[in-house]
Amino acid sequence: MMRKGPSNSITDVAGLLVGNAEDDRVKSGVTAVLCDPPATAAVAVLGGAPGTRETDLLAPHNTVQSVDAIVLSGGSAFGLDAASGVQAALRELGRGFPVGPHNIPIVPAAILFDLMNGGDKGWGRFSPYRELGYEAARTAAKAFATGSTGAGTGALTATFKGGLGTASTVLANGITVGALVAVNALGSATVGDTRHFWAAPFELEDEFGGLGLPSPWPEDATLPRLKFREARTGAANTTIAVIATDAVLTKAEAKRLAISAHDGFSRALWPSHTPLDGDLVFALATGTSGRKPVLEDFIDLGIAAAATMARAIARGVHDAAPKENDVKPAWTAAGT
């Protein structure tokens, strides 16, 4: 039986801090995951429209073994500037990969498309994302807000507002798994036109409303709800996430963990991994538990990664708050 970590958050994985920064006028923001010490990292991209920075170095055969931070940002390609802000904050702290007299912070990043969500994107010559990234890194802590904040500020799904979600699981062997996700899917996290979450079978202690699955089952439940059928939000997609563990993993094992976590997308979003989603999962292994999983334990770790990711996705939608000029209702506001 799985149980939640103490804060039901990715920061239950020792060695990780999370910071958010957002601009409510723009309806967009940045989330930074800081790793201290640097963590073994990998990435798995299964969506058809990704936007990324520094992901090639995460391949198992490439030299750099660990990263100093991971960045999730809104803003489409403009949001890739956020990693420069996080990198600047880490450089001020003396963090980074040593090359001669220099330290180079390693900060892979991924973005989601939130340009058509009711926010004012007339920011002038330079986008705000570099400064938002710097602020997110400087405010990183164990406790952080979820829902309509950070990279989830302007996120949408086909039926409700998206948002920033997190969850954690402690396995029977003491290893902890945590997930962090900005939910901005082409599809929906809820069943048909109901408020019931696809991830309901994995819910722990009513963490996203405790509604379970709908009964009776809607006849049109599996009919996809898709953004592209709406002119204003059709291209505004992509769910980006981090799965983390305190287990000791190689880069290749971290890659396998990221792949497993994508099963959580499939359990919590219908549909997922479409040509108009850039669905991506970064994996982090801090090694702070000192435990190196054997094969049987690694299977359990992958199962926990998928379930934890599904829960985090549902929590991101569940935690979203209504704000001015929204183009979709928040899940909480739709419950009346």
C-alpha positions in Angstrom: 0.0 0.0 0.0 1.3 3.5 -0.9 1.3 6.4 1.5 1.8 10.1 1.1 5.0 11.8 2.2 4.8 14.3 5.1 3.9 17.3 2.9 2.6 15.4 -0.1 5.0 17.4 -2.2 8.1 16.9 -4.4 10.1 18.5 -1.6 9.6 15.4 0.5 12.5 14.2 -1.6 15.5 15.4 0.4 17.8 17.8 -1.5 15.0 19.6 -3.5 13.5 23.1 -3.1 10.9 24.7 -5.3 10.3 28.4 -6.1 7.5 30.1 -8.0 7.2 33.5 -9.6 4.3 34.8 -11.7 2.8 37.9 -13.4 -0.9 37.9 -13.1 -1.3 40.6 -15.7 0.5 38.4 -18.2 -1.2 35.3 -16.8 2.0 33.3 -16.9 4.9 32.3 -14.6 7.9 30.1 -13.8 8.6 27.3 -11.4 12.2 26.3 -10.5 13.3 23.1 -8.8 16.7 23.6 -7.2 18.9 20.6 -6.4 21.4 20.8 -3.5 23.6 18.9 -4.0 23.3 18.5 -7.8 21.1 15.6 -8.8 21.4 12.9 -11.4 18.9 13.8 -14.2 17.3 12.5 -17.3 14.3 13.4 -19.5 11.7 11.7 -21.6 9.7 13.6 -24.2 6.6 11.9 -25.6 4.6 14.8 -26.8 4.7 16.0 -30.4 5.3 19.7 -29.7 8.1 20.2 -27.1 10.0 23.3 -26.2 13.2 22.7 -24.3 16.7 23.9 -23.3 19.7 21.7 -22.3 17.9 18.4 -22.7 20.6 16.8 -25.0 23.1 16.7 -22.2 20.7 14.6 -20.1 21.2 11.6 -22.4 22.9 8.7 -20.5 25.9 8.7 -22.8 26.7 12.4 -22.4 29.3 13.8 -20.0 27.5 15.9 -17.5 26.0 13.6 -14.9 23.9 16.0 -12.7 22.0 19.2 -12.8 21.7 22.2 -10.5 18.1 23.0 -11.3 15.1 22.2 -13.5 12.8 25.0 -14.8 9.2 24.7 -15.9 7.9 27.9 -17.5 4.9 29.3 -19.3 5.4 31.6 -22.3 6.0 29.2 -25.1 9.5 29.7 -26.6 9.8 33.1 -24.9 9.7 31.2 -21.6 13.0 29.5 -22.2 14.6 32.8 -21.0 13.5 31.7 -17.5 16.4 29.3 -17.3 18.9 32.2 -17.7 17.4 33.9 -14.7 17.7 30.7 -12.6 21.2 30.2 -13.9 22.1 33.8 -12.8 20.7 33.2 -9.3 22.7 30.0 -8.9 25.9 31.6 -10.2 25.6 34.2 -7.5 25.6 31.4 -5.0 28.7 29.9 -6.5 26.8 26.8 -7.8 27.5 25.0 -11.1 29.7 22.5 -13.0 33.3 23.5 -12.5 35.3 24.3 -15.6 38.7 25.8 -14.7 38.0 28.9 -12.7 34.4 29.0 -13.7 31.2 27.4 -12.3 28.5 26.9 -14.9 25.0 26.1 -13.4 23.4 23.3 -15.4 19.7 24.3 -15.8 17.6 22.3 -18.2 14.1 23.7 -18.9 10.8 23.1 -20.6 8.0 25.4 -21.6 4.2 25.2 -22.1 2.1 27.3 -24.4 -0.1 29.8 -22.5 -0.1 32.8 -24.9 -3.8 32.7 -25.6 -5.3 32.5 -22.1 -6.7 36.0 -21.5 -3.4 37.6 -20.2 -1.7 40.7 -21.6 1.3 39.5 -23.6 2.3 43.0 -24.8 5.5 43.0 -22.8 7.6 45.1 -25.2 11.1 44.2 -26.4 12.0 41.6 -23.8 9.8 39.0 -22.2 9.5 38.9 -18.3 10.7 35.3 -18.0 14.3 35.8 -17.2 13.4 38.0 -14.2 10.6 35.6 -13.2 13.2 32.8 -13.3 15.6 34.7 -11.1 12.8 35.4 -8.6 11.6 31.8 -8.6 15.2 30.6 -7.8 15.8 33.2 -5.1 12.5 32.3 -3.3 12.9 28.5 -3.5 11.9 26.7 -0.3 10.5 23.4 1.0 6.9 24.8 1.1 5.4 26.3 -2.0 2.0 27.2 -3.5 0.2 25.1 -6.0 -2.7 25.7 -8.5 -2.7 29.0 -10.3 0.9 29.9 -9.5 4.4 29.6 -11.1 4.3 27.7 -14.4 0.7 26.8 -13.7 -0.5 30.4 -13.5 -2.1 30.5 -17.0 -2.4 26.8 -17.6 -5.6 25.4 -19.1 -7.2 22.0 -19.9 -10.0 21.3 -22.3 -12.6 21.6 -19.6 -11.2 23.5 -16.6 -8.2 25.7 -15.7 -5.0 23.8 -15.3 -2.4 24.5 -12.7 0.7 23.5 -10.8 0.3 20.2 -8.9 2.5 18.1 -6.7 2.3 14.8 -4.8 4.6 12.3 -3.0 4.8 8.7 -2.1 6.8 6.8 0.4 7.5 3.2 -0.6 7.6 0.3 1.9 11.4 0.2 1.6 11.6 3.8 2.7 12.4 5.3 -0.7 10.5 8.5 -1.5 9.1 9.6 -4.9 7.8 13.1 -5.6 6.1 14.7 -8.6 5.7 18.3 -9.8 3.7 19.1 -12.9 2.3 22.1 -14.8 -1.0 20.9 -16.3 -1.8 22.6 -19.6 -3.1 19.7 -21.6 -4.9 19.6 -24.9 -7.3 17.1 -23.3 -9.0 16.9 -20.0 -8.1 15.7 -16.5 -11.8 15.1 -15.7 -14.2 12.4 -17.0 -16.5 13.7 -19.7 -18.4 16.8 -18.6 -18.2 15.9 -14.9 -15.9 17.1 -12.1 -14.6 13.5 -11.4 -10.9 13.0 -12.1 -9.5 10.3 -14.4 -6.9 9.8 -11.7 -9.5 8.9 -9.0 -8.3 5.3 -8.5 -4.9 6.6 -7.3 -6.2 9.3 -4.9 -5.0 9.2 -1.3 -7.0 10.7 1.5 -9.3 12.9 -0.6 -6.3 14.9 -1.8 -8.2 16.2 -4.9 -11.8 16.2 -3.7 -12.6 12.6 -3.0 -15.3 12.3 -5.6 -14.1 9.0 -7.0 -15.2 7.9 -10.4 -18.7 8.9 -11.7 -21.6 6.6 -11.2 -23.4 5.9 -13.4 -20.6 6.1 -15.9 -21.3 8.8 -18.6 -22.1 7.3 -22.0 -19.8 9.8 -23.6 -17.0 9.6 -21.0 -14.4 8.5 -23.5 -15.4 11.1 -26.1 -12.3 13.3 -26.1 -12.7 16.9 -25.0 -10.0 18.9 -27.0 -8.9 22.5 -27.0 -8.4 22.6 -30.7 -12.1 22.8 -31.2 -12.0 26.2 -29.7 -10.5 29.1 -31.6 -9.0 30.9 -28.6 -7.2 28.0 -26.9 -6.6 25.4 -29.6 -2.8 25.6 -29.7 -2.4 26.4 -26.0 -1.1 23.0 -24.8 1.6 20.9 -23.1 2.0 19.3 -19.7 5.5 19.5 -18.3 6.7 17.7 -15.2 9.4 16.5 -12.8 9.5 13.1 -11.2 12.1 12.9 -8.4 13.3 10.3 -5.9 15.9 10.0 -3.1 17.1 6.7 -4.5 20.6 6.3 -5.9 20.1 6.0 -9.7 22.3 6.1 -12.8 21.3 8.5 -15.7 20.0 5.5 -17.6 17.8 4.4 -14.6 16.6 8.0 -14.2 15.6 7.9 -17.9 13.5 4.8 -17.2 11.9 6.5 -14.2 10.9 9.4 -16.5 9.4 7.0 -19.0 7.4 5.3 -16.2 6.1 8.6 -14.9 4.6 9.3 -18.4 2.1 6.5 -17.5 0.7 8.9 -15.0 -0.1 11.3 -17.8 -2.0 8.5 -19.5 -3.9 7.7 -16.3 -4.8 11.3 -15.5 -5.3 13.0 -18.9 -7.5 12.0 -21.8 -6.0 12.2 -24.3 -2.3 12.7 -23.6 0.9 12.7 -25.7 -0.8 14.2 -28.8 0.9 16.0 -31.7 -0.2 19.3 -30.2 1.2 18.5 -26.7 4.8 18.8 -25.8 4.4 16.3 -22.9 7.7 15.9 -21.1 9.0 14.5 -17.8 12.3 15.3 -16.2 13.6 12.8 -13.7 15.8 13.7 -10.7 17.6 11.3 -8.4 19.1 13.0 -5.4 20.5 9.8 -3.9 20.0 11.3 -0.4 18.4 8.0 0.9 21.6 6.1 0.2 19.4 3.3 -1.2 20.3 1.7 -4.5 17.2 -0.2 -5.7 17.5 -3.8 -7.0 15.4 -4.8 -10.0 12.3 -5.7 -8.0 12.5 -2.5 -6.1 13.0 -0.5 -9.3 9.7 -2.0 -10.7 7.9 -0.7 -7.6 9.7 2.6 -8.0 8.3 3.0 -11.5 4.8 2.0 -10.4 5.0 4.7 -7.7 6.3 7.2 -10.2 3.2 6.7 -12.5 0.7 6.8 -9.6 2.3 9.9 -8.0 2.4 11.7 -11.3 -1.3 11.0 -11.9 -2.2 12.4 -8.4 -0.1 15.5 -9.0 -1.9 16.2 -12.3 -5.3 16.0 -10.6 -4.1 18.2 -7.8 -2.9 20.8 -10.2 -6.4 21.1 -11.7 -8.1 20.8 -8.3 -6.0 23.6 -6.8 -6.4 26.2 -9.5 -8.1 29.4 -8.4 -10.5 31.7 -10.4 -8.9 34.9 -11.5 -9.8 38.0 -13.6 -10.1 37.4 -17.4 -10.1 33.6 -17.2 -11.2 31.8 -20.3 -11.9 28.6 -18.4 -13.6 28.0 -15.1 -11.6 26.8 -12.1 -12.5 23.3 -10.9 -13.4 24.7 -7.4 -15.7 27.4 -8.8 -17.5 24.8 -11.0 -18.5 22.8 -7.9 -21.4 25.1 -6.9 
